[in-house]
Amino acid sequence: MDPQNLNKENEINFDILPSTKEEEEIVINKIVSFNNLQEKFINNNLIFNNYIIKDCDEIIAGINSVITYWNILFISILFVDENHRGKNLGSLLLRKVEDEAKSLGVTLVHLDTFDFQAKDFYLKHGYEIFGILDDCPKDHKRYYLKKSL
């Protein structure tokens, strides 16, 4: 039998609808429950480690990170204003969240960055590339990096 016909025979019509906030929470709870059956959570709370550095009242650098359920640190944003790069502010912020995470038993950290951002910065700090997404955005690369703490 032709595989394309098999797919059509087994096709069931469902409605795809926008979800409400409450329905979004239901979906999140379902995946969390499934994940917890596969590998028990080490902690049941997300721990957010977000910091900024100010010059007077102006934010010149910041980091947003979270320690997830399996004690894995994910760094979502690390930014240093162009006028303040080269002053080790990024290194200070990175070390701050890594040290805090390590003190809480975290042994793995991961993040992603683009070829026009800070790949070399992270490599200099002991991160290694474990994946590359080409053409993200077009003609650029997105790098996925990790580090054992």
C-alpha positions as CSV (number, residue, x, y, z in Angstrom):
1,M,0.0,0.0,0.0
2,D,1.2,3.5,-0.8
3,P,2.4,5.2,2.4
4,Q,0.7,8.5,1.3
5,N,-2.7,6.7,1.1
6,L,-2.1,5.0,4.4
7,N,-1.6,8.5,6.1
8,K,-4.9,9.7,4.5
9,E,-6.8,6.7,5.6
10,N,-5.6,7.1,9.2
11,E,-6.1,10.9,9.2
12,I,-8.6,12.1,11.8
13,N,-10.0,15.6,11.6
14,F,-9.3,17.7,14.7
15,D,-9.8,21.4,15.3
16,I,-6.7,23.4,16.0
17,L,-7.7,26.3,18.2
18,P,-5.8,29.2,20.0
19,S,-5.3,28.3,23.6
20,T,-6.3,30.4,26.6
21,K,-3.9,31.1,29.4
22,E,-5.6,28.4,31.5
23,E,-5.3,25.9,28.6
24,E,-1.6,26.9,28.3
25,E,-1.1,25.9,31.9
26,I,-2.9,22.6,31.4
27,V,-0.4,21.8,28.5
28,I,2.5,22.8,30.7
29,N,1.3,20.7,33.5
30,K,0.8,17.7,31.2
31,I,4.4,17.8,29.9
32,V,5.8,18.4,33.4
33,S,3.9,15.3,34.7
34,F,5.2,13.3,31.8
35,N,8.7,14.5,32.3
36,N,8.6,13.7,36.0
37,L,7.6,10.1,35.2
38,Q,10.7,9.7,33.1
39,E,13.2,11.4,35.4
40,K,12.2,12.6,38.9
41,F,12.7,16.3,39.4
42,I,15.6,17.1,41.8
43,N,13.7,20.3,42.8
44,N,10.2,21.3,42.0
45,N,10.9,25.0,41.7
46,L,12.5,27.0,39.0
47,I,15.2,29.2,40.5
48,F,15.7,32.4,38.5
49,N,19.1,34.0,38.7
50,N,18.8,37.4,37.0
51,Y,21.2,40.2,37.6
52,I,22.0,43.6,36.2
53,I,25.0,46.0,36.4
54,K,24.2,49.7,36.4
55,D,26.2,52.8,35.7
56,C,24.3,55.4,37.7
57,D,20.7,54.7,36.7
58,E,21.5,53.1,33.4
59,I,21.5,49.3,32.9
60,I,24.8,48.5,31.1
61,A,24.8,44.7,31.5
62,G,22.5,41.9,32.5
63,I,22.0,38.2,32.7
64,N,18.8,36.2,32.8
65,S,19.1,32.5,33.8
66,V,17.1,29.8,35.4
67,I,17.9,26.6,37.3
68,T,15.5,24.1,36.0
69,Y,13.8,21.0,37.6
70,W,16.8,18.7,37.1
71,N,19.3,21.2,38.5
72,I,20.4,22.4,35.1
73,L,21.3,26.0,34.6
74,F,20.0,27.6,31.4
75,I,21.3,31.1,30.5
76,S,18.7,32.8,28.2
77,I,20.3,36.2,28.0
78,L,23.7,37.8,28.7
79,F,24.1,41.3,27.4
80,V,26.7,44.0,27.8
81,D,26.2,47.5,26.3
82,E,28.6,48.2,23.5
83,N,30.2,51.1,25.3
84,H,31.1,48.8,28.2
85,R,32.4,45.7,26.5
86,G,35.9,44.7,27.2
87,K,35.5,45.6,30.9
88,N,34.9,42.0,32.1
89,L,31.2,42.7,32.9
90,G,30.0,39.7,31.0
91,S,32.5,37.5,32.7
92,L,31.5,38.8,36.1
93,L,27.8,38.1,35.4
94,L,28.5,34.7,34.0
95,R,30.7,33.7,36.9
96,K,28.1,35.0,39.4
97,V,25.3,32.7,38.1
98,E,27.6,29.7,37.5
99,D,29.0,30.0,41.1
100,E,25.5,30.3,42.6
101,A,24.3,27.4,40.5
102,K,27.3,25.2,41.5
103,S,26.6,26.0,45.2
104,L,23.1,24.6,44.6
105,G,24.4,21.3,43.2
106,V,24.1,22.2,39.5
107,T,26.6,20.4,37.3
108,L,25.5,21.4,33.8
109,V,24.8,24.7,32.1
110,H,23.6,25.4,28.6
111,L,22.8,28.3,26.4
112,D,22.6,29.4,22.8
113,T,24.1,32.3,20.9
114,F,24.4,33.4,17.3
115,D,27.5,33.8,15.1
116,F,27.1,37.6,15.4
117,Q,26.9,37.5,19.2
118,A,29.2,35.9,21.7
119,K,30.2,32.4,20.6
120,D,33.9,33.1,21.2
121,F,33.2,34.6,24.6
122,Y,31.6,31.5,25.8
123,L,34.2,29.2,24.3
124,K,36.8,31.3,26.2
125,H,34.9,30.5,29.4
126,G,35.0,26.8,28.9
127,Y,31.8,26.1,27.0
128,E,31.7,23.7,24.1
129,I,29.5,23.6,21.1
130,F,27.1,20.6,20.9
131,G,24.9,21.8,18.1
132,I,24.7,24.3,15.2
133,L,21.5,25.4,13.5
134,D,22.3,26.8,10.0
135,D,20.4,29.6,8.4
136,C,19.0,30.8,11.7
137,P,18.5,33.6,10.7
138,K,19.3,33.3,7.0
139,D,23.0,33.2,6.3
140,H,23.8,32.9,10.0
141,K,24.3,30.2,12.5
142,R,22.9,29.6,15.9
143,Y,25.2,27.8,18.3
144,Y,24.1,25.6,21.2
145,L,26.8,25.4,24.0
146,K,27.2,23.5,27.3
147,K,29.6,23.4,30.2
148,S,30.1,21.1,33.1
149,L,30.4,22.9,36.4
